[in-house]
Amino acid sequence: MDQTHPRPSPQRDPAPQAEVTSAGRPVVAVLNGPNLNLLGARNPEVYGRDTLADVERRCEERAAAYGLVADCRQSNHEGVLIDWVHELRASCVGLIVNAGGYTHTSVALRDALETVEAPVIEVHISDIHAREDFRHHSYVEQVAAAQIAGHGIAGYEEAIDLVARLAGAQAGQPDQPV
């Protein structure tokens, strides 16, 4: 079952001040957690054959269509992910996160994500609600504006669409600042 769960996000301002890159475009952060560096090789029957490089390319292209820059990062280390959230928390127009296994275990990452001033969108390639019971619980969803699960890597593009809508970007007008 495909899942998209929008949620109200009362603790966040709808239009945070975004850092503008040297190219003059606001940033949407895309953070990927443990084992996502193995996309295409790890359990392709669950996650598909697309690689993390494919995900990042698609995110960069989709973000550019809205006049945004995708800052894509991946780490297998919880503390590194938390440090990146702290670094990006006040400077991005949206933060997309696939926390991998930390989705179900990390209160510390959840607490860091709660400090992000822009909308946080949770993405999962597979439908975590149709998998093992332990995957049904998400600490991230408690602080996310939406959860997109089970849409494959297209879920990342959907998340960028949502961030752009929430930030007021205009699709197809990359020269227009957000």
Secondary structure, DSSP 8 states (H G I E B T S, - for coil): --EEEE---TTS-SS----B-TTS-BEEEEEE-TTGGGTTTS-HHHH-S--HHHHHHHHHHHHHHTT-EEEEEE-S-HHHHHHHHHHHTTT-SEEEEE-GGGGGT-HHHHHHHTT-SS-EEEEESS-GGGS-GGGS--SGGGT-SEEEESSTTHHHHHHHHHHHHHHT--TT-TTS--
